[in-house]
Amino acid sequence: MVLYTPKVAKKYLDIDTDLVALAIEQANNSFASSGIGNVKLRLVHQQEIKYDEAKRQHFEHLYNTVDGKGPFSGVHALREEKRPTLSR
């Protein structure tokens, strides 16, 4: 799942292709190049989240995300909702 802010979205003509798909492709290429080809990212959901990243320090963003504070309060539920079922 990829979440991005309005500030990030403004930097791309096509956020789906220019950011989200490219990031997943690069991560998967990195995994393969590192010899961990058994790991592969697959996009299950993406959306803009109303968050102003300019007003805080790097670790505050991380803590807010992990702790589900402010605009991130619904992220854990969203992740559970969008989580794919794994078929074996």
N, C-alpha and C positions, 0 to 999 in steps of 0.2 A: 504494500500500500504506500502510495506517495501522497504526501500533503505538502502544499506550497502556499506561500503568502502572496497577497496582492502585489507587493513590491517585487517579488521574484517573477510573477506572471507578466508584469509590465516589460520585463527585459527580453521577452521572447515573442517572435511573430506567431509561432505555433508551439505552445508549451507541450502538447502531446508528443510531437516529433522531436523538437529541438531540445527539450529537457528530459522528459520522462522516459521516452523510448531510448534515447541516447544513453542516459544514465544506466538503465538496465542492461543495455547491450555492452557498455564498457565494463560494468561490474562482472557480467558473465564472461567476457573475454579475459578479464583479470584473473578470475577463478581458474579458467582453463589454462592460462599461461603459468599460473602458480602451481599447477599440478593437482588442483582440487576440482577437477572437472565433474565430480559427482555432486557439486553444489551448483544450483542454477536458480536465479531469480525469475519470478513470473509475476507480472502485474495483475493484481486482483481488483484494485480500486485506486482512483486518484481524485483529489478535489482540492479546491482552494480553502484555506482556513484563515479566518480573520484574526491576524496576529501582527503586531508591530514589532519587528525584530530590531529596530533601530534604538530602542530605549533601554536595552539591557546588555549585559556581558554574555559571552559565549556560554559559560556554564549555567547561567540563569535560564537560558533557552532550554538546555538539556534537562535541568531539574524541573522546569515547568512542564515539559513534555512527559517525562517519566512520572511525575507526581499527578499529572492530569489537572493542572491548575489553569484557570481562566479559559481561554478558547480551546484548550486541550482537554477540558473536562469530559467531553464525549468521545475522545479518541479510543479509549479502551473498549467501549461498547461498539464503536464503529468497526474496530479491528475484529471483534468477535462476530459481528454481523457479516462482514465481508470475507471472513476466513474460509478458504476452500476446504472441502472435505477431500482427504487424500484417498485415492483408490490404490489398492495394492494388487 
